Amino acid sequence: MAMDAATIERLIKEGLPGAQVSIEDLRGDGDHYAATVISEAFRGKSRVQQHQMVYQALRGRMGNELHALALQTSAPAD
């Protein structure tokens, strides 16, 4: 079963409190999304670590209910 954008956004915000999250459904199929996540928690972390933090926030749904998620992550600009 596919996930909707609101659920993805909610899970990321719960896992990364204070994050700015933008979700785009790339194909309109509820299966392929792009997410931009800006979080202070990412400061000092590598891009791989940032993406792992987002995947952790999704609580194992990546690859199951959520087929594809293109991620752009960063810490807030100073």
N, C-alpha and C positions, 0 to 999 in steps of 0.2 A: 504494500500500500504506500502511495506517495505521501510526502509531507507538504504542508502548505507553508508559504513564506512567513506567515505570522508565527507558526510553531518554531521554525528555525530561528527567527529573531528572538523569540521568548527564551529559548534554550540557551542561546549565546549570551543574552543579557543576564540570565540567571547564573551562568557559569563565569561570566566576566562582568561583575557589577560595575556600572558606570560607563560601560562601553557604548560607543556610537556604532550602530549597526544599520546597514542598508542591504536589502536583499532584492535581487532581480531574478524573475523566472525567465530563463533564457529561451525556452522553447514553448512556453505555455502549456507544458505537459505535467507540471508539478514534480518533475524528476530531475531537471537540470537547472541549477541555480548558480548565480554569482553573488558573493557576499563581500562587502567592504566592512572591515571591523577596525575601529580605532579605539585603543585601550591603553591607559596608563600602565596596566599590568605587562604590556609588551616592552616597555622601556628596558633597554639593555639586553634584550633577548634576540637571538638570531631569527631569521624568517622561518626556519624549520621549527624552532621552539614555539613561535607565535602560532603557526598553523596547528601544531600538536595541541596547544591550549584550546583552540577553537574546536578541534575534533573531540577533545575530552569533554568540552561543554555540551556537545551533541549526544553524549551518553550512549555511544555504541550504535547510533542510528546511521552513521555514515557507512555506505555500502549495503545497507539493508533498506530501510524506508527511504533513505536519501541516496540516490544513485550517483549524482555528480554535483560537486560544489567547487567552483572556481573561487579561490580566496585571494583577497588583497588585504594585508594587515599592516598596521603601523601603530606607533605610539603617537600621541598628540604632538603637534608642532608647538615649540615653545614660543 
